[in-house]
Amino acid sequence: MTRVVFVLLPGVHLLDLAGPAQVFSTAVAFGQPYVLDYVAEQAQVPSAQGLPLTARTDWPGLGPDDLVVVPGWSAPTLRGGPRIGPATAGRLRAHHAAGGTVASVCAGAEALGQAGLLDGRRCTTHHQLQDELAARHPRATVVRDVLFSADDRVVTSAGIASGIDLALHLLAARHGPALAARVAREMVIYARRNGNEPQASAMLRHRSHVDDTVHRVQDLIDARYAEPLPLARLAAHAGVSARTLTRQFTRATGGLTPLRYQQTLRLERAEHLIGHGATVESAAREVGFEDARMVRRLRSRSS
């Protein structure tokens, strides 16, 4: 069993907590062996929305496969927010030192900073708190305009709803993108936003419809976009004819065929790799193209 331990601090935002918790509990419904625990420095924790929460004050035993998450809280500044005690800070450091992953949502990054886990690492937080986080923890590199950042098993996310994106990312990293897509779909979050991709990515632009058949096909393409996916295979996956799938897919996505949708995903991923130092040729092969010619062709078509 894998434990997910949520560390609750006074003024915790309910969605910072409930969003990631829902992701992992949904994964349990799909057969993944997660156990969720809630710990705090006191048994009763007030939430920002007025609902009191109950937590255990003793920590369960943790192993390197377990995850610790610190949800954010409501405070006008990080300086005015709660401080973690020495025992909690020590628990966070010890779990990371033993090979475990520590994550935060929104202002929860400040707790990781208090524990010394942001030093020398990339991190992020809510856009209104980024300047203060950088000032309070000058040895950290605060990354702006991203949904989440992962650096050496320290994973931080931006404001509130991005905690769901962070949790889906952790599921995808551990179990593959297909499970993350399935959980997102079950939660009626048809787009799993990537932390280092543009927020207006193809998964967001072409996932706002309500056609369940097309969503099932997009789930498959999203998970295996670098593989050959013949139209007949996609149609069989959806349980419809190739002609019906093409018609439904084009209508739902605003004019894209399944092949064009897959090519769009490949091109966006290739552009990301190129932007991070890869050659056009290596990026093309990484995303499933035979060579760089298709990348150049799709670039010219979209320009």
N, C-alpha and C positions, 0 to 999 in steps of 0.2 A: 504494500500500500504506500502511496505517496501522500505525504501531508502537505496541506497548504495552510499556513498559519497567518492569520490576519492580526496585526498589532493595532489595537484601538486606542487612540489618544482622545482626550477631551475635545469636544466640538467636531468630532469626525463627521464628514459629509456622507450621508447615507448612500448616494450613488457611487461615490468613490469606493465604498465597501461592497454594495450590493451588485454592482456591475461585474467586477471580477469574480465575486462569489457565484453569481449566476452562471458564468462561463464554465467554471470548474464543476459546479453541481450538474450542469447539463452534460458535461463530459462523462460524469458518473452514470447518468442515465443511458449513455451509449456504451457502457461497459468498461470505462477507464477507472482504475483503482485509486481514486482520490478520496482523502478524508479531510474535511475542513474543520479547523480549530480557530477559536477567537480568544486572544489573550489581551490582558491589559494590566496596568499597574494597580488598578482598583477594580472591584467586582462590578460596580455600576459606572457606566460611561455615558455622559450626556452627548447627544448628537446635535449637529448644527440645526437640524430640522425639528428639534424638540422631542424626538422619540428616544427614551432612555434605552440603553443597551446593556445586556448582561454578558460578562466575559469571565473566563477562568483567569486566575492570577498566577497559576503555576504553568510553566512551559512544558509541552510534551517533549519526549526525546526526538531528536532530529537527526537525519542522515543526509549525505550529500545530494540525494535525489529529491529532497524536500524543498519547499519554497516558502519564503517568508515575505509577506506583503504588508507595507505600511500605507493605508489609505490617508488621504489628505484631510484637512480640517478647515474650519472657518475662522479666519483671523484677518484683520486688515493688513498686517505685515507678518513676515516670518518671525521677526523679533518679538511680536506680540503673541505668538502662538505658544503651544505647550512645549515643554522641554522633556526629553526622555531621561529617565534616571540611569545611574551607572549600571544597574543590573540589566536593563533593557539594551543599553548600548553594547554591553559586553556580549549579550546573547546574539545581537545582530553581527558583531564582528566575528564571534566564534563560529557562527553558522557559515559565514562566507569563507573564513579561513579553512574550514573543514571541507570546502568544495561545494557548498550549497549556493543557491541563487537567492538574492535579496532584491526585492522590487518595491517601488513606491508609486503612488498616484498623486498627482498635483503637489500640494504642499508637503506631502509625505517625504519628498526629497530632502527636506530640511532635517528630518529625523535621521536619515542616512548620513547627512553631512555631520550632524552632531556625533554620530558614531564613528566618524572618520572614513567612511566608505566612499566618499566622493573625491577624495584627494587623488589627483593624478588621473582622474577618469572623466569621460564625457558623460553628461547628464542633461536632463531638461526638467522643466516644471511648467506650471501655468504661466502664460505669457505676461501676466501682470506681476509675477513674482520673480521673473528671470534676472532682472538687474540686481535685486536684493540677494538672491541666492548666490550670484557671482561675487557680490561684495562680501557676503558672509563667509564664503568658502573659496578664497582666491586660488587655491591649488586645484580646484575643479575647472573643467572646461564646459561651460553652459552652452548647449546647442539650442539655437532658436529655430522656430518655425518647423518643428517636427512633432509628430504625435508621441513618439517614444524613442528612447535611446538605450542601447545595450552595450556595456563595456565590461568585460571580464566578470560576468555573472552579477553585475549590478545594473538593474534595468529600471529606468525612471520614465514616467510618462507625464504628459501635459495635463490640462484641466479635465477633471470630472469624467466625462464620457470616454475620454481616451484610455481610461483604465480598462474598458472592455477591449479596446484594440490591443493593449498590452497583454491581457490575459489570452486573447486569441493568438497573438504572436508566440507566446510561451507554449501554448498547445501545439501550434504548427511546428515549432522547433523540436518538440519532444515526440510528436506522433505523426507529423506530416501535415501538409496543407489541406488534405482532403478532410481530415477530422475537424480542423478549424473551420472550414467552409460549412461542414455539416452542422456544427454547433451554432455558427452564425445564422444559418438558415433557420434552425429550430427557434432561435431567439428573435426571428424576423429582422435580422440585421443582414441584409443580403450582400452587403459589401464589407469585406474584411480589410480595413484600411491598414496599409503598410507604414511602418514608422519612418522609413527613409524614402518613400515615394511621394510624388505630388498628391495633394489632397484631391485634386481633380483628375485622378487616374481613371483609366478605362473601367476599372471595376466599379467606380462610383458613377461615372457618366452613363453607363449602360446597364445599371442594376436598379433603376428606380421604378421599374414596371412590376406588375403583380402576376405575371404568367409563370405558374409553377413549373410547367414543362420546360420552359426556356431557362429558368433558374437552375433546374437539375442539370441541364446540358452545360450551362456556364460554370457550375460547380466542378464538373469534370474537366472542362477546358482550363479553368483557373488552376486546378491541381496538377495538370499534365500538359501545360501549354507548350513545353519544349519537345513533346513527343508527336509523332504522326497520328492524327486523329481523323480518319476518313469520315465523310458525312454519313455513310451507312452505319458505322459504329456508333456515332452520336445519336442517330435516329433510333437504333436498337436500344441504346441506353435510356432514351426517353419513352420508348414504346410507341412511336409514331412512324409514319413513312418519312423518307428523306424529303419529299416534296412538302409535306405538312410541316416538318421541322423548319425547313428553310423559310416558308411563309410566316410561321409564328415567330421565328427568331428575328427576321427582318422587321416585322411589325413592332415587336417588343423593344428592340434595341435602337430603333430609329434609323433603320436602313442597313445595318450590318448583317452579313451572312455569318454563319459559324466560322468559316475560314477567315474572313476579314477580322472578326473579333479575336481569333487566336493570333493572327498576324499583328494586331494592335498591341496585344499583351506582350508578344515577343519583342516588338520594336521598342516599347516603353522600357522593358527590362534591359535590352541592349543599350539604349541611350543612357540608362543609369550606370551600367558597367563602364561604358566609354567615359562618362563623366567622372568616374573614379579611377581612371588610369588604364583601363583595358584598351587594347587595339580593336579596331573595327572588326578585324578578322576573328580574333578570339571571342569577342562579344557575340558575334553572329553564330559561331559554333556553340557557344554556351547556351544560347536560347533555342537552338534546334535548327537553325538555317545551315545549309551546306557550306556557304561561304558568305563573304561580305557583300556580294552583289545585291542580294535581296534586301539587306539593310539599306543600302544606298537607294534602291528602287522605291522602297516604302517611304524613305525620308523625302524623296523628291515628290512622291504622290501626295504626301501630307502637307507639303510646304505651299 
